Amino acid sequence: MTAAPSSAMARAWSFAAAAWLVLCSSWSTNAQPLSPQITGLAQYGQPLVMDDTIFYHLLFDQFEGRTNGPDNEFRWDGEGWVGTDTNRLWFKSEGFVQNGRMTDGDQEVLYDRPLPWLRYFDAQAGVRYDLDSGPGRTWGAIGIEGLAPYFFQFEPTFYFSNQGRVAGRIQGSYDVLLTQRLIAQPQVEMNFYSQSEASREVDSGLSELDTGLRIRYEISRKFAPYVGFAYTGDFGQAATFVRRDGGNPSDPRFVFGVRLWY
């Protein structure tokens, strides 16, 4: 009398196992591979991250006129890049134009890559060419660029030439938000050289200083007119070379211009 329930239970388990096997075989038979249109999608239909997407950016941080009353000059300082998140080609350009003469012209092409051990900084290496009304000079360039603590924009660069000359540049700036659209930006640039060169109006050591304070109003993030104050100084023999060519080695000026990026 006790064997019937156990026999029925065994038959029930056998039936359940058979049904499971049939169901699994049905799933495997009906399964279809992903179509080519779906292979580019991740789970839940979201697009996969494309690390090799090409981006670009262009910024003119200084595009301005400078005046001290009797004398006027034009100043530009811009940069741009094209590339991916990890590999970029940078272009940098700056200089002055006064009385039809271009001075301190500096054009650079650099390869840029993030530094994994230094957060918010990229390593840059490439070539610089001094293109202006003076004799041209070609330099190798290596440096870093990024955000230092407290969001200071910091950019030190080392230059070297095949003539045994070396040089260095330190640039820095900081945005102070007076309101969401009104921003004050103190800025400084210092240039150092290993040797004096009269034709380029530079001296060994700290040769040139360009600093200022600009207050801009961002009509949009891409277009911001500004006014401010700038000071350009030349030191040592560089000051003598500037005086010889009719310039002022200590030159404060009122500035007005526009900041553009795209």
Protein Blocks (a to p, Z undefined) as FASTA:
>chain_A
ZZmmmmmmmmmmmmmmmmmmmmmmmmmmmpccddfklmmpcehhiacddfkbccdddddf
bacdddehjaccddddddddeddfkbccddddddddeehiaehiacddddddddfklghi
acdddddddddfbdcddddddddddddehhiacdddddddfkopacddddddddddfblm
lccdddddddddfbdcfklopaehjfbdcddddddddfbfkbccdddddddddehjllmm
mmmnopafbdcdddddddddZZ
